[in-house]
Amino acid sequence: MKKKYLYCFYASLVFLLRSVTSQAQDFTLEAVRSYPFPSGLTASAPGSRIAWVFDEQGKRNVCVAEGPSFEPRKLTEYYLDEGQEITSLSLSADGKWVVYVRGGEHGAIWDEGETVNPTSDPVPPKVQVWSMPFSGGEPILIGEGDDPAISPKSDRVAFIRNGQVWEAPLDGATEAKKLFTTRGTSSSLEWSPDGKALAFVSSRGGHAFIGVYTDSKTPLNWIAPSFHRDRSPRWSPDGKRIVFVRTPGTGGAPETYLEMHHRPWAIWTADVASGKASQLWQAPETLAGSVPNTHGGINLHWAAEDHIVFLSYHDGWPHLYSLPASGGKPLLLTKGEFMAEHIHLSQDRKWLLFSANTGPDKADIDRRHVARVPVDKAEMEVLTPGKGLEWSPVLTGDGKTVALITATAQRPPLPSVMAFRKGYIQVLAEKHIPASFPQKQLVTPQQVTYKAPDGVTIHAQLFQPKGGAAKKPAIVYVHGGPSRQMLLGWHYSDYYANAYAMNQYLASLGFVVLSVNYRLGIGYGHAFHHPEKAGLTGASEYQNIRAAATWLAAQPQVDADRIGVYGGSYGGYLTALALGRDSDLFAAGVDIHGMSDRTAGRTTDLVAPDRYERAPDAALASKVMWESSPASSVSTWRSPVLLIHGDDDRNVSFSNSVDLVRRLEAKGVPFETLVLVDDTHHWMTFSNVLKVGNATAAFFQRKLLKKEPGKR
């Protein structure tokens, strides 16, 4: 009788699970994740030619189009899900050549230019520079390397191989050759306007120089060498001067670790012929005046009318400024409480195009819209107001058309074009959206705000499932970064577009999902982006995650006993903190390549540096760092967890999950694991994207969708 009872119970449980799922689920993860994702949008200097990279279920290819029709055309023919990304896409100055890099993992913190082999091929692929005629044809292998820069003469391309500068003709007529040999690691290649000289950065440990190469018979010209780190060289339109950024070199007395400090930077200009340089502008010596770390950093350009344009955070928001090359006070070009991202200088150097989280709708702080501003006047204009999302604008060489990427809450990102003014947006390549993609079944996330315990306002997006039980399980999604911002629609990053698709899928399964923009993220000003006692100095951002669960528990449609949490990278770290510190609030979680013991590899320089001096607060800092780590909270961890990690992760070492598994085993905490052999932090193959997503959803279905008798 006991066996019969158990059989009937499990049969009923399976029936109920299937019933609940069938009421809510309208599509599979494979369907919602089938969308194409565009990136690397670029335009040629003359005419109306544009190019972008399309990732279609792991098959990455270069696509091109040309005005006035802008009919998309696939240029390359890579038809396998091999995990080889395409980056550094560019068009030659005459618009006749396309150059790109295939291979590597350029979202990595280390080894970004090293081979990626997620399919475990016996002969790993290489990271290589390729060229192709815009008109079509076979790809031409330029050589192993990365970071290509096409000459303004459209005849050759320089690139980096093993930290040195190489060059080859675009048509592949001869093999690539090393241009010169120099100490240090070379990067940031910038051709002079006439194509006769090449500026570069030579990094040499605690300092960095800017050099200029002319030809094989002329010694390298070092621009105002000093004891600093120089970077971001940009030529003047006449090719006679260079503007660059100068920051301090390594050294000096150790600073306190637990306090924030100003990180100084300044803009310098130099005469190339003489090498004589002078400081043009220095950032204010405030925390907000530190080196900006939003998209593109300082975004330095030499613009028309002899103006220098750049981005700075010193008024509390990442804004664009303009400064005469002769000196003076910078002009604030983009005034208001919003940030500027994806900044592009037009070919005539007269306009800055960018995306910003601003517009006429108060919810626009959680969106992106395309804007423009003259380089010498504070006359900014939002070109794409509305409830959609738009980013990565570039102006075609003829100055008539803006190419951009657009999306909505339902329609995934696609390349688009519009006239260089407000008006109609023509969406390109819609036929690339598969028929199975459930566009009409996706929910529109709602903007919500709530207060953290210390009074800080937190923005989040709420995904409400359709139908189902009156009391639903809920999940808190925690983004990574942490310098990121989730949006009210599809995201401009492929990693977070994947997360958006996952949140939509979880909602379709019957979960209420709250995607949290916790402090340390971008989009809400400097104080929010750089809060006190955050990260390794106290993890103050965690209170935003705990408050999210508290907010959800108070909602009438949520079952407070069935709240889960998941996230990747920094989001995985905060997921582990949530489960370790608050298993009473979080019933289950999925930690995707998160950090465990954050003191590992970090305390030596604090408490026992290879020098007499050490940070004044070294001992306390080590203690706080440990207490900010999930490993320190395993003793109070009870909720089940799924741990997912790729063992070629180049952002968060695989050893973090190895460490956490050992600790959870010793404590008897229930856990499951999924290891992606040879894949990296960003799931380079589509098959692994699906494997991770389906495992995450199945775990939450088992743990939260239906409560087991006797369980909380």
N, C-alpha and C positions, 0 to 999 in steps of 0.2 A: 504493500500500500504506500510505503514511503517513496519508493521509486516512481510509482504512478503519480503521486502528488507532485513530486519534483518535476516530472516530465510535463504535467499539466501547467505548473507554475511558469516554467521557462517558455513553453509554447504560448502561453498568454502574454508573457512579457515581450516576446518577439513580435506577436501580433500587435500589441499596443505600440511598440516602437515603430513598426512599419506604418501603423495607422496615423500616428502623430506626424511622421515624416511625410507621408503621402498627402496630408492635409496642407503642409506648408511648402514642401519642396516642389519647384517647378522646373528645375534644370540641374545639370551636373556641373561639377567643378571644371571638367574638361570643356564644357560649352562656354562658361563665363570667362574661362582663361584662354579662349581661342583667338582673342582679338589680336590684330597686328599692333606693334608699338613702334612709332617713329622717333628717331633721335638724330642728332648731328646735322640738323638743317643748316644749309649754307647757300650762298648765292655768288655768282660770278661778278667780277668787277664791271664788265660791260654788259649790255643787253639785259635779258630777262631769264637767264638760266638758273635753275635751282637744283639742289640734290639733297637727299636724306638717306638714312639707313632705316630699313624696315626689318623688324624682328617678327616673323610669322611662325609661331609655335617652335621657336628655336632655330629656324632657318633664317639667317641674317643675310640681307642683300642690299646693295646700293640701288636706289631708284632716282630718276631724274625727271624733270619736266621743263618746259620752256613756254613763255608767253607768245601770243596772247591766250592760247587755249589752256596751257598748263596741263596737258594730258599726261598722266603718269606713265613712265616706262621703266621696267626693271632692267638694270644695266648688267648686273652680275648674275651668275647662275649657281648659287650654293644651295643645294636642295636637301642637305642632311642636317639633322639635329646634332651637331658636333660640339657645341659649346665654344665656338670660336667667334668672339665678338668682333665687330667692325667699328673702328674709332678713327679720330683725326681726319675725318672726311673734309676735303677741300677741293675747290675748283681753281684751275690756273687763271692768271690774270686775263688771258684772252678767251676764257670760257671753253677751250677746246679739250682740256684734259681734266680727268678726275683722279685724285690721289686718296688712298686710304691705307689704314693699317689693319691687318687681320691677325688676331691672336692676342694673348695677354689677358690681363684682368685689370682694367684701368679705373675701377672703383676701389682697388685695394690700397691699403696703407703701406704695405711693403711688397716688394717683388712684383709690381704692377706690370712690368714689361717682360716678365718671365713666362715661359710656356705654361699653358693651361691644358690639362688632359683629362677632363671629367669622364670620358668614355674609356679610359684606361687602355688606349692604343699602345701596342708594343713599340711603335715608333712615334713618339710624341710630335705633334705639330709644332711649327716654329712661329715666332712673332716676326711678321714680314711687312715691308712697305710695297704697295702695288700701285700701278697707274693703269688707266684705261682711257681711250678716246670717249668724249661725251657722246659722240655719234654712235658708239657701240663697237663691239669687237671682242677680242680675247684679252683678259687681264695680263699685264706685263709685270713680271717680278723685278722690282728695283733692287731688293736685297733684304737681308735680315736687319731689323732695326725698328725704330719707333720715332714718334714726334716729328713727322716730316714738315718741311717748310718749302713751298714752291717759290722759285725765283720770279720776280716781277716780269722778267723777260719770257716766262712760260716755256723755258727750254730745259730746265734742270730742277732737281729737288735735293735739298740738304736734309739730313736726318741724323739721329743719334744711334750709335751702335757701341755697346759696352762703354758708355760714358764719353765717347769721342765723336767728332763730327765727320760724317761721310757725305758724299755727293754722287749723284748719277744723273744722266740725261733722262728726261721724262719718257722718251720713246724706247728706252732700254737698249739703245744702239751699242753702248759699251757697258762694261761691268762697273759697279760702284767702286769708288776709291776713297780712302781717308784723305780729308782736306788738310788736316794738320794734327799734330800731337801736342797735347799740353797736359800739365799736371791737373789733378782734380777731376771732377765730373762735370761735363758740359751739358747745358740745357738751354731752353728758352731762345730758340733760334729766331732771329728777326732780320730779314733782308732790308738793305737800304732801298729807297724808292727807285733808284736806277739799276738795282740788281748787281752793283759792282762790289758791294761789301756786305759782310754778314756779322751782325752783332750776336753775342751769346753770353751766357752766365757761366762762370767757372767756379763751382763750389769746392771749397778746400777745407772742409771741417768747420772750424769756428769762424771762418770768414769766407767771403765770396767776392769775386771781381767781375766786372763787365769788360769783355774783350771785343775787339773788332778784327775780323780777318779780311784781308784784301786779295792777296794772291800768294802763290807758293814762294815768291821771291822777297816778299815784304814781311818784316817781323810783325807779330801780333801787336795791336795797339791796345794797351790797358788803360781804361778810362778812369782817371782819378783814383788809383788804387789806395786803399786805406785799411784800417783795422776793423772795418764794418762788414756787414753782409749787404751787398748791392744786388738788385734784381729788377725784373720787369723793364728791360730796355725798350724804348720806343723812339723811332726816328722822326725828325721833323720832316714836313713835306719836301723841303729842299735838300734833305740828306746831309745837312751840315752839322746838325746838332742831335743830341740824344737826351731824352728825359728818362729818369730811372728812380727807383725807390731805394732808400738807404735805411737800414735798421742796425742796431748794435750787434757787434760780434759776441762770441761766447766768452764768458769770464766774469770777473768782478766778484765781490763778496756775496756769499749765499744769502738769498732772501728768505723771509718767513714763507712757509709752504701754505699755511691755512688762510692767509690773507691774499686778496687780489691786489695786483700791482699793474701800474701803467706799462704798456709795451710800446715804446716810442718808435716813431717812423717819420721820415721826411721825404720830400720830393726834391730832387736835384736835377739840374740841367748841365750839359757839358758840350763844349766845342770839340768835335771829333778830331779835327786836324791837330789841334794843340793839346787836347786832353784836359784842358783847364775846365774845372767844374765849380759850381756854386750852388748853395742851397736856395731853392725857390720858395719852399713853404714847409713848415714843421707843424705836425698835428699837435693839438692842445695836450698838455700833460695831465690828462684826466683818464679815468678808467674807460669812459666812452671814446676818448681820443686815441685808444690803442689801435694797433693794426686790425682792420676789420677782417672777420673770418666768415662772411657770408659768400654766396656764389661769386666766383671770380676774384675774390679778395678786393684789392684796391682798384681794379678795373681801369688801369692807367691808359690814357690815349693822348696823342698829340693831334688836336682837332684843327679845323679851319680857323682863319683869322688869328693865327698864332696863339691859340688857346690850349691850355692843358686841362683835360677833364679827368675826374677821378671820383671814386666812391669813398665816403668816410662815415663813421658811426658817431662823430663827435657831438652831434646835437641830439643824440639818443635814438636815432633811426638810421638805417643804411641808406644814405642819400647821395645824389650826384651833385658834384660841384664843378665850377669852371674857374680857371685862373689864367690871366695873361702870362705868356711865357716870359715877359719882362718883369713879372712880379706884381704884387698887390694883394688885396683881400679876396679870398675865394667867394664866388657868387653861388649861393644855394639855388640849384636848378629845380629841385623836387621837394617842395615844402609840404609837410603834413605828416600825420601819424601812419606811415606805411613804409614798406621797404621796396627797394629797386633790385631786381634780379635779371639775369640773362641779358646783359647789356651789350648792345651792338652799335658801333659807330658806322654811319652810312659811308658809302664809297667816296662821296664828295666831302666827307668829314664835317658836314654842317649839322647833322642830326644825331641824336642819341635815341635809339629805340630800346625798349626794355619791358619787362613784365613787372607788375606791381600789385600788391593786395589792397587795392583801393578802387573806389568808384562811387556812384550815387546811392547804392544799396548798402545799408550798414553791415550786411552779411558779407560784403566784399572783402573784409579783412581775412576771411577764410576762403578766398578764391584767388585767382590770378587773372589780370587783364593786361592787354598790351597798351603801352603809352609811348609818347614821343615828346621830345623837348629840343629846342635849338641849343647848340653848344655854347651860345653866348647870351641867352636870354632866359629868364625864369618864366617861360610860357608853356608849361607842361599841359598836355592834352591826353585824356584817356580815349583811345580809339575804339575799344571793344567793350563798352558797358553792357550789362545784362547779367543773366543768371548762368551763363556758360563760363568756361575757363579757357584762357589763351596765354601762350607763352612762347619763348624762343623766337622773337621776331628778327627778321633780316630784311633789309631793303635791297631790292634788285638793283643792278648796276645802272639801269636807265632811270632810276629814281621814281618810277611810276607805281611799283607794286610792293606791298609788304607780304612776304612769305612768313607764315607762323604755324604753330601747332594749336589745334583747338579741340575741345572736348566738352561734354556736359555731364550731368550726373548719371546719364544712361549711355550715351554714345561714347565709345572709347576714343582716345587721342588719334587725330589724323592730320596730315599736312593740309594747309589751307592757304589761300591767297586773298588779298583784298587791295583795293586802291589805297594809296598813301593818304588816307583821310578816313573819317568815320563813314561807315556804309556797309554794303553787302559783303559777306564773307563767302567765298566759294570753297567748299570742302572738296579736297582731292582724295582719290583712291578709296571711296566708300565701298566699291565692289570687293575690296580686300577683306571686308568684315565677313566672316563665314555666315552662311545661312543659319547655322545652329546657335549663333551667338544670341543670348536671350535679352536683347536690348529693351523690349517692351515689358519685361518682367522684373527689371531692376527697380529697387526702391530709391527714392530721393532722400538722402540723409538730411536730417534737421540740425540746424545750428543750435547748440545749447551752451549755456555757461553755468558754472557753479563756483562756489568759494572753497578754497583750501582752508585748513584750520587757522592759518595765519592771515587770512583775509585776501590773499591773492586770487584774482579772477582767472579761471581756467576755461578755455574754449574747448569744445568737443563736438563731434558729429555723431548723431544718434541714428542708427539703422533699425527701423521698426519692421518686424515681420508682418506679413499679411495673414489674417485669420489665426487659427490655432487656439490653444487654451487661453483662458483669461489670465492665468499666471504663467509667465514664460521664464525659462532660464535666460541668463544674461551673460555676456562676455565683455570684459574690458580689453581693448586692443591698445598696445603700447608701441609707438613707433621707435625706430632706432636713431642713430645719429651721434648725439642727441640733437644736433642742430638741424632739425627738420620741422616741417609743419604739414599735417594732414589737412585735406581740403574738402570742400563741399562738392566733390565730383572726382573724376579720374585725375590721377596725379601725373606730374611731369617727369617723375623718376620711374624707370621700369621696376625697380625694387618695390616702390610704394604703390605703383599701379597694380602690381601683383597683390599687395596687401589690401587694396581697395576691392579688388575682385574677390578676395577671400572673405572680406567682411560682408559683401553682397551675398556670397554663397552661404555663409553662416546664417544670415538673416532669412534666406530661403529655406533653411532647415528648421526654422522656428526659434532662433535665438535673437534676443535683443542685443545689439552690439553698440558699445560706446567707444569711439576712437578718440583718444585723449591727446590734446596738445599741451603736455606738461611743461613746466618751467625748465629752462635750458634750451627750449626750442626757439626757432626764428618766427618772425611775423608779428611780434607784439612789443618790439622795442628792446633797447639795450639792457634795461634792468631785468626784464624777463629772460632774455637770452643769457645773461651773466649774473645769476642770482648768488646770494651769499650762501656759504656752507652747502654747496651742491657738489654732486659727483664724489670724488675722492676726499673732499673736504667736509663731508657730512651727509651727503645724499638727501638734501632737503627737498629735492624734487619728488622723492617717493611719496611725500604726503599728498601730492596731487593724484597719485594712483590710488592710494587708500581712500581719498575723498570721492573718487569716481565710483568705487564700489559702494560707499555709503550713500551717494546720490542715487545710484541704481536701486539699491535696496528700498529706498523710500518711494519709488515709482509704483503706482497701482498695478501695472501690468507685469511687474517683475517678481519672481519668486526669490526672496532674499537668501534662501538656503542653497540656491543653485546659481551662484555667480562664479564664473571662471575668468582667467586672465591669460593672455598670450602676447608674445612679441618677439622680434628678432634683433640680435646684436645688442645695442643699449636697451632695447625693449625687452630682450631676453634677460638681461641683467636685472631690470626692474621687475620682471615677472618673478624671477627667483627671490628677490627681496620680498615681494608680496606674499609668496607662499611661505617663506621662512618666518616672516614677522607676523603675518595675519592669516593663518590657516582658518581661523574662525570666520573670516570674511570671504576668503577665496577658496571655493570647494575643490578646484582643480586648475591646472595650468599647463601651458606648453611653452617651454623655454627653448627658443631657437637660437643657436650659437651665441649664447650670452656669456657674461663673465662670472667667475666664481670667487676666487680669492684675489682681490685686487691689490694686495700687497706684493704678490709674486712678481719678482723682477723690478720692483719699484723702490724698495726701502734702502738698498745699498747706498745710493747717492745721498740719502737723507741721513742715515744714522752712522754709516761707515764709509764716507767718500774717500777717494784716493788723494786726500789733501788734509791739512790740519783743520781747516774751517769746515763747519757744517751748518745747516739751516738752524736758526735759533730755536725753532719749535720742532726739531726733528723727532724727538721721542713722542711728543703729543701727536704729531702728524701721522706717524706710523700707527698709533693706536686708533685714531679717527679713521684712517684708511681701512684698517681691519674691520672696524665696526660698520663701515659703509659697504662691506662685502657680503654677498649672500652666504658665503661660507661661515660667517660668524653667527648666522641665525638658523643653522640646520638643527640645533637643539630644540627649537620650537616649531619645526616644520612637520606637519602631519598630512597635508593634502597631497593627493597623487599628482605626478608630473610626468609629462612626456619630454624627453631631452632629444633635440635634433641638432646634428652638426656635420659639416663636411670636413674631411680631414686634411684638405689643402687650403683651409681658411687662411686668408692673408690680412684679415682685419681683426679677428678674435681667435687666438690660438686654440686649436683643438684640445690642448691640454687643460683648458678651463672646464670643459665638460668631463674629461677624464677625472679631474680633481673632484668635481661635484658628485659624480657617480660613486666614487670611493666613500665620500662622506655620507651620502644617502644610504648606501648599503650598510654602513656601520650603525646608522641610526635606525634602520628598519623602515625608512620612509618608502611607500610604494612608488615605483617609477617604471617607466618604459623608455626604450631608446630607439632611435633611428639614425644610423650612420650612413652618410653619403661618401663612399670611397672616391678619392681623387677630385671631388668637386670643391668649389671655393665658397666664399661668403655669399655669392649672389646667384647660386644655382644656375650654372652656365648652360645646362641643357633643359629643354622643356619637359622632358620625361621626369627629371628630378623636381622641377617645380610642382608637377602634378603629384608626385610621390609625397612630397612634404605637405602639400595642401590637403590631400585626401587623408593622410595620417593624422593631421591636426583635427580635421572635422570628425573623423571616426572616433578619436579619443574623447572629444567633447560630447559626442552623441552617446557614448557608453557611460560617461561619468555624470553628465548633467541633464540629458534630454528626458530621462525617466529615472526617478529616484527608486533605488532598490529598498525593499523592506528592511527596516532597522537602521538605514543609513540616514545621514543628515540631509 
